[in-house]
Amino acid sequence: MVVVEVIIALAIWFASGHAIEKIYSKAGFKDTPKFVFWIPALNLSFLLYLAFAKWPTFKEEL
């Protein structure tokens, strides 16, 4: 039973990292290192940065 829980937790962890990586690339942040999305504390800090930063795609429109 523990093995199944670990497999499910790893799948959720990888899926969330991949999803956040896609969000960053679509928002215009092309130079972000890919490994930081797999570390939970850095993942949260990058999401907070994304929430309050000026997005490059908006800078191009102005």
mmCIF file of the N, C-alpha and C atoms, coordinates in Angstrom:
data_MODEL
# 
_entry.id   MODEL 
# 
loop_
_atom_site.group_PDB 
_atom_site.id 
_atom_site.type_symbol 
_atom_site.label_atom_id 
_atom_site.label_alt_id 
_atom_site.label_comp_id 
_atom_site.label_asym_id 
_atom_site.label_entity_id 
_atom_site.label_seq_id 
_atom_site.pdbx_PDB_ins_code 
_atom_site.Cartn_x 
_atom_site.Cartn_y 
_atom_site.Cartn_z 
_atom_site.occupancy 
_atom_site.B_iso_or_equiv 
_atom_site.pdbx_formal_charge 
_atom_site.auth_seq_id 
_atom_site.auth_comp_id 
_atom_site.auth_asym_id 
_atom_site.auth_atom_id 
_atom_site.pdbx_PDB_model_num 
ATOM 1   N N  . MET A 1 1  ? 0.816  -1.190 0.000   1.00 0.00 ? 1  MET A N  1 
ATOM 2   C CA . MET A 1 1  ? 0.000  0.000  0.000   1.00 0.00 ? 1  MET A CA 1 
ATOM 3   C C  . MET A 1 1  ? 0.864  1.259  0.000   1.00 0.00 ? 1  MET A C  1 
ATOM 4   N N  . VAL A 1 2  ? 1.974  1.211  0.703   1.00 0.00 ? 2  VAL A N  1 
ATOM 5   C CA . VAL A 1 2  ? 2.867  2.361  0.765   1.00 0.00 ? 2  VAL A CA 1 
ATOM 6   C C  . VAL A 1 2  ? 3.484  2.630  -0.605  1.00 0.00 ? 2  VAL A C  1 
ATOM 7   N N  . VAL A 1 3  ? 3.766  1.582  -1.345  1.00 0.00 ? 3  VAL A N  1 
ATOM 8   C CA . VAL A 1 3  ? 4.368  1.734  -2.669  1.00 0.00 ? 3  VAL A CA 1 
ATOM 9   C C  . VAL A 1 3  ? 3.416  2.480  -3.599  1.00 0.00 ? 3  VAL A C  1 
ATOM 10  N N  . VAL A 1 4  ? 2.143  2.156  -3.541  1.00 0.00 ? 4  VAL A N  1 
ATOM 11  C CA . VAL A 1 4  ? 1.146  2.826  -4.378  1.00 0.00 ? 4  VAL A CA 1 
ATOM 12  C C  . VAL A 1 4  ? 1.055  4.307  -4.011  1.00 0.00 ? 4  VAL A C  1 
ATOM 13  N N  . GLU A 1 5  ? 1.079  4.605  -2.720  1.00 0.00 ? 5  GLU A N  1 
ATOM 14  C CA . GLU A 1 5  ? 1.018  6.002  -2.284  1.00 0.00 ? 5  GLU A CA 1 
ATOM 15  C C  . GLU A 1 5  ? 2.242  6.782  -2.739  1.00 0.00 ? 5  GLU A C  1 
ATOM 16  N N  . VAL A 1 6  ? 3.409  6.166  -2.684  1.00 0.00 ? 6  VAL A N  1 
ATOM 17  C CA . VAL A 1 6  ? 4.629  6.835  -3.139  1.00 0.00 ? 6  VAL A CA 1 
ATOM 18  C C  . VAL A 1 6  ? 4.575  7.080  -4.638  1.00 0.00 ? 6  VAL A C  1 
ATOM 19  N N  . ILE A 1 7  ? 4.091  6.121  -5.400  1.00 0.00 ? 7  ILE A N  1 
ATOM 20  C CA . ILE A 1 7  ? 3.981  6.280  -6.846  1.00 0.00 ? 7  ILE A CA 1 
ATOM 21  C C  . ILE A 1 7  ? 3.002  7.407  -7.190  1.00 0.00 ? 7  ILE A C  1 
ATOM 22  N N  . ILE A 1 8  ? 1.886  7.474  -6.498  1.00 0.00 ? 8  ILE A N  1 
ATOM 23  C CA . ILE A 1 8  ? 0.908  8.537  -6.736  1.00 0.00 ? 8  ILE A CA 1 
ATOM 24  C C  . ILE A 1 8  ? 1.492  9.900  -6.355  1.00 0.00 ? 8  ILE A C  1 
ATOM 25  N N  . ALA A 1 9  ? 2.203  9.973  -5.242  1.00 0.00 ? 9  ALA A N  1 
ATOM 26  C CA . ALA A 1 9  ? 2.814  11.239 -4.822  1.00 0.00 ? 9  ALA A CA 1 
ATOM 27  C C  . ALA A 1 9  ? 3.860  11.703 -5.827  1.00 0.00 ? 9  ALA A C  1 
ATOM 28  N N  . LEU A 1 10 ? 4.663  10.782 -6.346  1.00 0.00 ? 10 LEU A N  1 
ATOM 29  C CA . LEU A 1 10 ? 5.669  11.142 -7.347  1.00 0.00 ? 10 LEU A CA 1 
ATOM 30  C C  . LEU A 1 10 ? 5.015  11.608 -8.647  1.00 0.00 ? 10 LEU A C  1 
ATOM 31  N N  . ALA A 1 11 ? 3.936  10.962 -9.029  1.00 0.00 ? 11 ALA A N  1 
ATOM 32  C CA . ALA A 1 11 ? 3.237  11.371 -10.253 1.00 0.00 ? 11 ALA A CA 1 
ATOM 33  C C  . ALA A 1 11 ? 2.670  12.782 -10.113 1.00 0.00 ? 11 ALA A C  1 
ATOM 34  N N  . ILE A 1 12 ? 2.090  13.093 -8.979  1.00 0.00 ? 12 ILE A N  1 
ATOM 35  C CA . ILE A 1 12 ? 1.565  14.439 -8.737  1.00 0.00 ? 12 ILE A CA 1 
ATOM 36  C C  . ILE A 1 12 ? 2.698  15.454 -8.708  1.00 0.00 ? 12 ILE A C  1 
ATOM 37  N N  . TRP A 1 13 ? 3.821  15.086 -8.095  1.00 0.00 ? 13 TRP A N  1 
ATOM 38  C CA . TRP A 1 13 ? 4.974  15.981 -8.004  1.00 0.00 ? 13 TRP A CA 1 
ATOM 39  C C  . TRP A 1 13 ? 5.520  16.304 -9.392  1.00 0.00 ? 13 TRP A C  1 
ATOM 40  N N  . PHE A 1 14 ? 5.684  15.283 -10.231 1.00 0.00 ? 14 PHE A N  1 
ATOM 41  C CA . PHE A 1 14 ? 6.189  15.508 -11.584 1.00 0.00 ? 14 PHE A CA 1 
ATOM 42  C C  . PHE A 1 14 ? 5.190  16.294 -12.436 1.00 0.00 ? 14 PHE A C  1 
ATOM 43  N N  . ALA A 1 15 ? 3.915  15.993 -12.297 1.00 0.00 ? 15 ALA A N  1 
ATOM 44  C CA . ALA A 1 15 ? 2.901  16.695 -13.083 1.00 0.00 ? 15 ALA A CA 1 
ATOM 45  C C  . ALA A 1 15 ? 2.832  18.175 -12.701 1.00 0.00 ? 15 ALA A C  1 
ATOM 46  N N  . SER A 1 16 ? 2.935  18.485 -11.417 1.00 0.00 ? 16 SER A N  1 
ATOM 47  C CA . SER A 1 16 ? 2.880  19.889 -11.004 1.00 0.00 ? 16 SER A CA 1 
ATOM 48  C C  . SER A 1 16 ? 4.113  20.644 -11.476 1.00 0.00 ? 16 SER A C  1 
ATOM 49  N N  . GLY A 1 17 ? 5.262  20.016 -11.437 1.00 0.00 ? 17 GLY A N  1 
ATOM 50  C CA . GLY A 1 17 ? 6.471  20.665 -11.939 1.00 0.00 ? 17 GLY A CA 1 
ATOM 51  C C  . GLY A 1 17 ? 6.389  20.926 -13.427 1.00 0.00 ? 17 GLY A C  1 
ATOM 52  N N  . HIS A 1 18 ? 5.870  19.982 -14.161 1.00 0.00 ? 18 HIS A N  1 
ATOM 53  C CA . HIS A 1 18 ? 5.730  20.156 -15.611 1.00 0.00 ? 18 HIS A CA 1 
ATOM 54  C C  . HIS A 1 18 ? 4.700  21.244 -15.927 1.00 0.00 ? 18 HIS A C  1 
ATOM 55  N N  . ALA A 1 19 ? 3.624  21.294 -15.165 1.00 0.00 ? 19 ALA A N  1 
ATOM 56  C CA . ALA A 1 19 ? 2.592  22.305 -15.396 1.00 0.00 ? 19 ALA A CA 1 
ATOM 57  C C  . ALA A 1 19 ? 3.136  23.710 -15.136 1.00 0.00 ? 19 ALA A C  1 
ATOM 58  N N  . ILE A 1 20 ? 3.892  23.876 -14.078 1.00 0.00 ? 20 ILE A N  1 
ATOM 59  C CA . ILE A 1 20 ? 4.443  25.190 -13.773 1.00 0.00 ? 20 ILE A CA 1 
ATOM 60  C C  . ILE A 1 20 ? 5.494  25.581 -14.809 1.00 0.00 ? 20 ILE A C  1 
ATOM 61  N N  . GLU A 1 21 ? 6.247  24.620 -15.298 1.00 0.00 ? 21 GLU A N  1 
ATOM 62  C CA . GLU A 1 21 ? 7.208  24.890 -16.365 1.00 0.00 ? 21 GLU A CA 1 
ATOM 63  C C  . GLU A 1 21 ? 6.495  25.403 -17.620 1.00 0.00 ? 21 GLU A C  1 
ATOM 64  N N  . LYS A 1 22 ? 5.358  24.809 -17.960 1.00 0.00 ? 22 LYS A N  1 
ATOM 65  C CA . LYS A 1 22 ? 4.579  25.265 -19.113 1.00 0.00 ? 22 LYS A CA 1 
ATOM 66  C C  . LYS A 1 22 ? 4.018  26.673 -18.890 1.00 0.00 ? 22 LYS A C  1 
ATOM 67  N N  . ILE A 1 23 ? 3.555  26.958 -17.686 1.00 0.00 ? 23 ILE A N  1 
ATOM 68  C CA . ILE A 1 23 ? 3.024  28.278 -17.378 1.00 0.00 ? 23 ILE A CA 1 
ATOM 69  C C  . ILE A 1 23 ? 4.104  29.332 -17.570 1.00 0.00 ? 23 ILE A C  1 
ATOM 70  N N  . TYR A 1 24 ? 5.299  29.051 -17.072 1.00 0.00 ? 24 TYR A N  1 
ATOM 71  C CA . TYR A 1 24 ? 6.394  30.009 -17.229 1.00 0.00 ? 24 TYR A CA 1 
ATOM 72  C C  . TYR A 1 24 ? 6.759  30.221 -18.680 1.00 0.00 ? 24 TYR A C  1 
ATOM 73  N N  . SER A 1 25 ? 6.793  29.161 -19.463 1.00 0.00 ? 25 SER A N  1 
ATOM 74  C CA . SER A 1 25 ? 7.168  29.337 -20.869 1.00 0.00 ? 25 SER A CA 1 
ATOM 75  C C  . SER A 1 25 ? 6.091  30.098 -21.641 1.00 0.00 ? 25 SER A C  1 
ATOM 76  N N  . LYS A 1 26 ? 4.824  29.868 -21.333 1.00 0.00 ? 26 LYS A N  1 
ATOM 77  C CA . LYS A 1 26 ? 3.748  30.599 -22.019 1.00 0.00 ? 26 LYS A CA 1 
ATOM 78  C C  . LYS A 1 26 ? 3.656  32.047 -21.558 1.00 0.00 ? 26 LYS A C  1 
ATOM 79  N N  . ALA A 1 27 ? 4.129  32.328 -20.343 1.00 0.00 ? 27 ALA A N  1 
ATOM 80  C CA . ALA A 1 27 ? 4.112  33.699 -19.844 1.00 0.00 ? 27 ALA A CA 1 
ATOM 81  C C  . ALA A 1 27 ? 5.262  34.521 -20.406 1.00 0.00 ? 27 ALA A C  1 
ATOM 82  N N  . GLY A 1 28 ? 6.220  33.865 -21.044 1.00 0.00 ? 28 GLY A N  1 
ATOM 83  C CA . GLY A 1 28 ? 7.315  34.601 -21.664 1.00 0.00 ? 28 GLY A CA 1 
ATOM 84  C C  . GLY A 1 28 ? 8.627  34.513 -20.927 1.00 0.00 ? 28 GLY A C  1 
ATOM 85  N N  . PHE A 1 29 ? 8.689  33.772 -19.837 1.00 0.00 ? 29 PHE A N  1 
ATOM 86  C CA . PHE A 1 29 ? 9.935  33.589 -19.103 1.00 0.00 ? 29 PHE A CA 1 
ATOM 87  C C  . PHE A 1 29 ? 10.675 32.403 -19.706 1.00 0.00 ? 29 PHE A C  1 
ATOM 88  N N  . LYS A 1 30 ? 11.550 32.668 -20.661 1.00 0.00 ? 30 LYS A N  1 
ATOM 89  C CA . LYS A 1 30 ? 12.217 31.595 -21.399 1.00 0.00 ? 30 LYS A CA 1 
ATOM 90  C C  . LYS A 1 30 ? 13.493 31.105 -20.727 1.00 0.00 ? 30 LYS A C  1 
ATOM 91  N N  . ASP A 1 31 ? 14.135 31.927 -19.901 1.00 0.00 ? 31 ASP A N  1 
ATOM 92  C CA . ASP A 1 31 ? 15.442 31.579 -19.353 1.00 0.00 ? 31 ASP A CA 1 
ATOM 93  C C  . ASP A 1 31 ? 15.389 31.018 -17.939 1.00 0.00 ? 31 ASP A C  1 
ATOM 94  N N  . THR A 1 32 ? 14.269 30.510 -17.510 1.00 0.00 ? 32 THR A N  1 
ATOM 95  C CA . THR A 1 32 ? 14.197 29.942 -16.167 1.00 0.00 ? 32 THR A CA 1 
ATOM 96  C C  . THR A 1 32 ? 14.793 28.538 -16.176 1.00 0.00 ? 32 THR A C  1 
ATOM 97  N N  . PRO A 1 33 ? 15.619 28.221 -15.182 1.00 0.00 ? 33 PRO A N  1 
ATOM 98  C CA . PRO A 1 33 ? 16.196 26.882 -15.126 1.00 0.00 ? 33 PRO A CA 1 
ATOM 99  C C  . PRO A 1 33 ? 15.120 25.837 -14.857 1.00 0.00 ? 33 PRO A C  1 
ATOM 100 N N  . LYS A 1 34 ? 15.193 24.720 -15.528 1.00 0.00 ? 34 LYS A N  1 
ATOM 101 C CA . LYS A 1 34 ? 14.127 23.712 -15.457 1.00 0.00 ? 34 LYS A CA 1 
ATOM 102 C C  . LYS A 1 34 ? 14.133 22.921 -14.151 1.00 0.00 ? 34 LYS A C  1 
ATOM 103 N N  . PHE A 1 35 ? 15.296 22.797 -13.498 1.00 0.00 ? 35 PHE A N  1 
ATOM 104 C CA . PHE A 1 35 ? 15.369 21.963 -12.303 1.00 0.00 ? 35 PHE A CA 1 
ATOM 105 C C  . PHE A 1 35 ? 14.667 22.563 -11.095 1.00 0.00 ? 35 PHE A C  1 
ATOM 106 N N  . VAL A 1 36 ? 14.463 23.878 -11.053 1.00 0.00 ? 36 VAL A N  1 
ATOM 107 C CA . VAL A 1 36 ? 13.882 24.494 -9.866  1.00 0.00 ? 36 VAL A CA 1 
ATOM 108 C C  . VAL A 1 36 ? 12.411 24.150 -9.684  1.00 0.00 ? 36 VAL A C  1 
ATOM 109 N N  . PHE A 1 37 ? 11.755 23.712 -10.727 1.00 0.00 ? 37 PHE A N  1 
ATOM 110 C CA . PHE A 1 37 ? 10.343 23.375 -10.602 1.00 0.00 ? 37 PHE A CA 1 
ATOM 111 C C  . PHE A 1 37 ? 10.126 22.064 -9.860  1.00 0.00 ? 37 PHE A C  1 
ATOM 112 N N  . TRP A 1 38 ? 11.183 21.295 -9.667  1.00 0.00 ? 38 TRP A N  1 
ATOM 113 C CA . TRP A 1 38 ? 11.051 20.005 -8.986  1.00 0.00 ? 38 TRP A CA 1 
ATOM 114 C C  . TRP A 1 38 ? 11.382 20.114 -7.501  1.00 0.00 ? 38 TRP A C  1 
ATOM 115 N N  . ILE A 1 39 ? 11.847 21.276 -7.034  1.00 0.00 ? 39 ILE A N  1 
ATOM 116 C CA . ILE A 1 39 ? 12.155 21.488 -5.624  1.00 0.00 ? 39 ILE A CA 1 
ATOM 117 C C  . ILE A 1 39 ? 11.005 22.279 -5.020  1.00 0.00 ? 39 ILE A C  1 
ATOM 118 N N  . PRO A 1 40 ? 10.271 21.703 -4.075  1.00 0.00 ? 40 PRO A N  1 
ATOM 119 C CA . PRO A 1 40 ? 9.031  22.339 -3.596  1.00 0.00 ? 40 PRO A CA 1 
ATOM 120 C C  . PRO A 1 40 ? 9.191  23.761 -3.062  1.00 0.00 ? 40 PRO A C  1 
ATOM 121 N N  . ALA A 1 41 ? 10.213 24.054 -2.282  1.00 0.00 ? 41 ALA A N  1 
ATOM 122 C CA . ALA A 1 41 ? 10.364 25.405 -1.726  1.00 0.00 ? 41 ALA A CA 1 
ATOM 123 C C  . ALA A 1 41 ? 10.645 26.407 -2.837  1.00 0.00 ? 41 ALA A C  1 
ATOM 124 N N  . LEU A 1 42 ? 11.488 26.068 -3.778  1.00 0.00 ? 42 LEU A N  1 
ATOM 125 C CA . LEU A 1 42 ? 11.755 26.968 -4.905  1.00 0.00 ? 42 LEU A CA 1 
ATOM 126 C C  . LEU A 1 42 ? 10.539 27.082 -5.807  1.00 0.00 ? 42 LEU A C  1 
ATOM 127 N N  . ASN A 1 43 ? 9.804  26.011 -5.921  1.00 0.00 ? 43 ASN A N  1 
ATOM 128 C CA . ASN A 1 43 ? 8.589  26.016 -6.723  1.00 0.00 ? 43 ASN A CA 1 
ATOM 129 C C  . ASN A 1 43 ? 7.615  27.069 -6.198  1.00 0.00 ? 43 ASN A C  1 
ATOM 130 N N  . LEU A 1 44 ? 7.424  27.101 -4.901  1.00 0.00 ? 44 LEU A N  1 
ATOM 131 C CA . LEU A 1 44 ? 6.522  28.077 -4.290  1.00 0.00 ? 44 LEU A CA 1 
ATOM 132 C C  . LEU A 1 44 ? 7.047  29.494 -4.475  1.00 0.00 ? 44 LEU A C  1 
ATOM 133 N N  . SER A 1 45 ? 8.349  29.687 -4.305  1.00 0.00 ? 45 SER A N  1 
ATOM 134 C CA . SER A 1 45 ? 8.901  31.030 -4.465  1.00 0.00 ? 45 SER A CA 1 
ATOM 135 C C  . SER A 1 45 ? 8.791  31.508 -5.906  1.00 0.00 ? 45 SER A C  1 
ATOM 136 N N  . PHE A 1 46 ? 8.963  30.620 -6.879  1.00 0.00 ? 46 PHE A N  1 
ATOM 137 C CA . PHE A 1 46 ? 8.796  31.007 -8.281  1.00 0.00 ? 46 PHE A CA 1 
ATOM 138 C C  . PHE A 1 46 ? 7.347  31.345 -8.593  1.00 0.00 ? 46 PHE A C  1 
ATOM 139 N N  . LEU A 1 47 ? 6.410  30.635 -7.992  1.00 0.00 ? 47 LEU A N  1 
ATOM 140 C CA . LEU A 1 47 ? 5.006  30.973 -8.195  1.00 0.00 ? 47 LEU A CA 1 
ATOM 141 C C  . LEU A 1 47 ? 4.673  32.346 -7.615  1.00 0.00 ? 47 LEU A C  1 
ATOM 142 N N  . LEU A 1 48 ? 5.224  32.659 -6.448  1.00 0.00 ? 48 LEU A N  1 
ATOM 143 C CA . LEU A 1 48 ? 5.006  33.979 -5.863  1.00 0.00 ? 48 LEU A CA 1 
ATOM 144 C C  . LEU A 1 48 ? 5.640  35.069 -6.728  1.00 0.00 ? 48 LEU A C  1 
ATOM 145 N N  . TYR A 1 49 ? 6.813  34.797 -7.271  1.00 0.00 ? 49 TYR A N  1 
ATOM 146 C CA . TYR A 1 49 ? 7.443  35.751 -8.179  1.00 0.00 ? 49 TYR A CA 1 
ATOM 147 C C  . TYR A 1 49 ? 6.586  35.952 -9.421  1.00 0.00 ? 49 TYR A C  1 
ATOM 148 N N  . LEU A 1 50 ? 6.069  34.867 -9.959  1.00 0.00 ? 50 LEU A N  1 
ATOM 149 C CA . LEU A 1 50 ? 5.233  34.942 -11.151 1.00 0.00 ? 50 LEU A CA 1 
ATOM 150 C C  . LEU A 1 50 ? 3.965  35.745 -10.886 1.00 0.00 ? 50 LEU A C  1 
ATOM 151 N N  . ALA A 1 51 ? 3.439  35.636 -9.683  1.00 0.00 ? 51 ALA A N  1 
ATOM 152 C CA . ALA A 1 51 ? 2.206  36.341 -9.348  1.00 0.00 ? 51 ALA A CA 1 
ATOM 153 C C  . ALA A 1 51 ? 2.394  37.856 -9.309  1.00 0.00 ? 51 ALA A C  1 
ATOM 154 N N  . PHE A 1 52 ? 3.586  38.316 -8.913  1.00 0.00 ? 52 PHE A N  1 
ATOM 155 C CA . PHE A 1 52 ? 3.775  39.745 -8.712  1.00 0.00 ? 52 PHE A CA 1 
ATOM 156 C C  . PHE A 1 52 ? 4.734  40.401 -9.702  1.00 0.00 ? 52 PHE A C  1 
ATOM 157 N N  . ALA A 1 53 ? 5.316  39.654 -10.613 1.00 0.00 ? 53 ALA A N  1 
ATOM 158 C CA . ALA A 1 53 ? 6.280  40.212 -11.567 1.00 0.00 ? 53 ALA A CA 1 
ATOM 159 C C  . ALA A 1 53 ? 5.562  40.809 -12.774 1.00 0.00 ? 53 ALA A C  1 
ATOM 160 N N  . LYS A 1 54 ? 6.254  41.701 -13.456 1.00 0.00 ? 54 LYS A N  1 
ATOM 161 C CA . LYS A 1 54 ? 5.753  42.207 -14.732 1.00 0.00 ? 54 LYS A CA 1 
ATOM 162 C C  . LYS A 1 54 ? 6.109  41.178 -15.789 1.00 0.00 ? 54 LYS A C  1 
ATOM 163 N N  . TRP A 1 55 ? 5.134  40.707 -16.509 1.00 0.00 ? 55 TRP A N  1 
ATOM 164 C CA . TRP A 1 55 ? 5.348  39.627 -17.460 1.00 0.00 ? 55 TRP A CA 1 
ATOM 165 C C  . TRP A 1 55 ? 5.980  40.154 -18.742 1.00 0.00 ? 55 TRP A C  1 
ATOM 166 N N  . PRO A 1 56 ? 6.940  39.432 -19.300 1.00 0.00 ? 56 PRO A N  1 
ATOM 167 C CA . PRO A 1 56 ? 7.583  39.873 -20.545 1.00 0.00 ? 56 PRO A CA 1 
ATOM 168 C C  . PRO A 1 56 ? 6.615  40.007 -21.708 1.00 0.00 ? 56 PRO A C  1 
ATOM 169 N N  . THR A 1 57 ? 5.565  39.232 -21.750 1.00 0.00 ? 57 THR A N  1 
ATOM 170 C CA . THR A 1 57 ? 4.622  39.340 -22.852 1.00 0.00 ? 57 THR A CA 1 
ATOM 171 C C  . THR A 1 57 ? 3.873  40.665 -22.797 1.00 0.00 ? 57 THR A C  1 
ATOM 172 N N  . PHE A 1 58 ? 3.635  41.201 -21.601 1.00 0.00 ? 58 PHE A N  1 
ATOM 173 C CA . PHE A 1 58 ? 2.990  42.495 -21.487 1.00 0.00 ? 58 PHE A CA 1 
ATOM 174 C C  . PHE A 1 58 ? 3.956  43.628 -21.836 1.00 0.00 ? 58 PHE A C  1 
ATOM 175 N N  . LYS A 1 59 ? 5.236  43.445 -21.580 1.00 0.00 ? 59 LYS A N  1 
ATOM 176 C CA . LYS A 1 59 ? 6.221  44.465 -21.901 1.00 0.00 ? 59 LYS A CA 1 
ATOM 177 C C  . LYS A 1 59 ? 6.325  44.657 -23.406 1.00 0.00 ? 59 LYS A C  1 
ATOM 178 N N  . GLU A 1 60 ? 6.156  43.588 -24.167 1.00 0.00 ? 60 GLU A N  1 
ATOM 179 C CA . GLU A 1 60 ? 6.253  43.677 -25.616 1.00 0.00 ? 60 GLU A CA 1 
ATOM 180 C C  . GLU A 1 60 ? 5.078  44.427 -26.227 1.00 0.00 ? 60 GLU A C  1 
ATOM 181 N N  . GLU A 1 61 ? 3.906  44.359 -25.610 1.00 0.00 ? 61 GLU A N  1 
ATOM 182 C CA . GLU A 1 61 ? 2.715  45.008 -26.152 1.00 0.00 ? 61 GLU A CA 1 
ATOM 183 C C  . GLU A 1 61 ? 2.727  46.509 -25.956 1.00 0.00 ? 61 GLU A C  1 
ATOM 184 N N  . LEU A 1 62 ? 3.427  46.986 -24.946 1.00 0.00 ? 62 LEU A N  1 
ATOM 185 C CA . LEU A 1 62 ? 3.421  48.422 -24.659 1.00 0.00 ? 62 LEU A CA 1 
ATOM 186 C C  . LEU A 1 62 ? 4.258  49.210 -25.604 1.00 0.00 ? 62 LEU A C  1 
# 
